[in-house]
Amino acid sequence: MKLLQVLSDNQYPFNGIKEKRLVVRAILLNERNEICLEHLYGDDAFGHRDYYETPGGGVEEGESLIAGLKREIEEELGLKIEVLGELGLVIDNYNLIYRENYNYYYLAKVIGDGHKHETLFEQKMIKSRKFYSIDDAIAKYEHMQNELVGALVRQRELPILYLIKNQKLLLNK
């Protein structure tokens, strides 16, 4: 997969990396060509969270990237998906938890309903999950929290949304 960017955490002090994590994320489209975003809101070790993020999560040991993406979307959203293609890799780190992330982004579309199974963290911190036009999604990121972990998510994901818009990667209607 093509490396899109390597980002450094400028929000928390660097104290080394103890873990490397494979993460899969979807630019997930519905039948109206809208993109799914999750609104995270609450307080935890990262401080106050009030930002948007694309759905996805960690790949389990022995699991392929595609299988991990399909599992994560079904668990978080209760949806079955078809993966349409690769978008690229973003490497970033979260200094607060000593972790380097390898974020693999895919373009996918909803193909049906599945079985939702959220973690306690997701139940507590995810305020909403909604689909937005590409322009509205970009506006959400441009105006969201730009400090602490929100700043890290913004610098990772806003360029992905610009890529989708500028390369006209949305589905034909």
Secondary structure, DSSP 8 states (H G I E B T S, - for coil): --EEEE----SS------EEEEEEEEEEE-TTS-EEEEEEEEEETTEEEEEEE-SEEE--TT--HHHHHHHHHHHHHSEEEEEEEEEEEEEEEEGGGTEEEEEEEEEEEEEEE------HHHHHHEEEEEEE-HHHHHHHHHTS--SHHHHHHHHHHHHHHHHHHHTT-S---
